[in-house]
Amino acid sequence: MLDKVKILVALAAIAAGVVGFYQFPDISVLIRYAMVVGGVIAGLLIILTSGPGQAAWKFITGSRTEIRKVVWPTRKETTQTTMVVIVMVILIGLLIWMVDALLVKVIYGWVLGV
């Protein structure tokens, strides 16, 4: 129950920043943007104190750890793979074009007698 209240308060803080932006059109735009940014930061900090917020933060930090473990391909491997994909797309495109041409010839020539 407390987590739901925290999330509602966080959403209210974000909404207050956005509403403040539109409620004070005669104030400097920089200050109005600061209200929005402040509301978003306050909302995020409040959310991080809740259970779902802490779980999301653990997920983000775990994801960063996993990304560091990824072995990225070299430039040469990436170029070679890209070339293989381009050649295969061209070959499959030609194959589909030939099958289509054959089907058109069969349908118009033999079936319709044109």
C-alpha positions in Angstrom: 0.0 0.0 0.0 2.8 2.4 0.8 4.4 1.7 -2.5 1.2 2.7 -4.3 1.1 6.0 -2.3 4.8 6.7 -3.2 4.1 6.1 -6.9 1.0 8.4 -6.7 3.1 11.1 -5.0 5.8 10.7 -7.6 3.3 11.1 -10.4 1.9 14.1 -8.6 5.3 15.7 -8.5 5.8 15.1 -12.2 2.4 16.5 -13.0 3.0 19.5 -10.7 6.1 20.3 -12.8 4.2 20.1 -16.1 1.2 22.0 -14.7 3.6 24.7 -13.4 5.1 25.0 -16.8 1.7 25.9 -18.3 0.3 27.9 -15.3 3.0 30.5 -15.4 3.4 31.6 -19.0 4.8 35.1 -17.9 7.8 33.6 -16.1 11.1 32.9 -18.0 11.1 29.8 -20.1 14.3 28.6 -18.4 12.6 28.7 -15.0 9.5 26.9 -16.4 11.7 24.2 -17.9 13.5 23.9 -14.5 10.1 23.3 -12.9 9.5 20.4 -15.3 12.9 18.9 -14.8 12.7 19.4 -11.1 9.3 17.6 -11.0 10.6 14.7 -13.0 13.7 14.4 -10.9 11.7 14.6 -7.7 9.3 12.0 -9.1 12.1 9.6 -10.0 13.7 9.9 -6.6 10.4 9.2 -4.9 9.8 6.2 -7.2 13.3 4.8 -6.4 12.3 4.6 -2.7 9.4 2.3 -3.6 9.6 -1.5 -4.0 8.9 -1.5 -7.8 11.4 1.4 -8.2 14.1 -0.5 -6.4 13.4 -3.6 -8.5 13.6 -1.5 -11.7 16.9 0.0 -10.5 18.3 -3.5 -9.8 17.2 -4.6 -13.3 18.9 -1.6 -14.9 22.2 -2.2 -13.0 22.0 -5.9 -13.9 21.5 -5.0 -17.5 24.5 -2.8 -17.6 26.5 -5.7 -16.1 25.3 -8.1 -18.8 26.0 -5.5 -21.6 29.6 -5.4 -20.4 29.8 -9.2 -20.9 28.8 -9.1 -24.5 31.5 -9.8 -27.1 30.9 -7.3 -29.9 32.0 -8.3 -33.4 35.0 -6.6 -35.0 34.6 -4.2 -37.9 35.8 -6.9 -40.4 33.2 -9.4 -39.1 30.4 -6.7 -39.3 31.4 -5.8 -42.8 31.5 -9.5 -43.9 28.1 -10.2 -42.4 26.6 -7.2 -44.0 27.9 -8.2 -47.4 26.5 -11.7 -47.0 23.1 -10.3 -46.0 23.1 -7.9 -49.1 24.0 -10.8 -51.5 21.4 -13.1 -50.0 18.7 -10.4 -50.3 19.6 -9.9 -54.0 19.6 -13.6 -54.6 16.3 -14.2 -52.9 14.8 -11.2 -54.7 15.9 -12.7 -58.1 14.5 -16.1 -57.1 11.1 -14.6 -56.2 11.1 -12.5 -59.4 11.8 -15.7 -61.5 9.0 -17.6 -59.7 6.6 -14.7 -60.2 7.5 -14.5 -63.9 7.0 -18.2 -64.3 3.6 -18.1 -62.5 2.5 -15.1 -64.7 3.5 -17.1 -67.8 1.7 -20.2 -66.6 -1.5 -18.4 -65.6 -1.7 -16.2 -68.6 -0.4 -18.7 -71.1 -1.9 -22.0 -70.2 -4.9 -21.1 -67.9 -6.3 -18.0 -69.6 -5.0 -18.8 -73.1 -3.7 -15.3 -73.7 
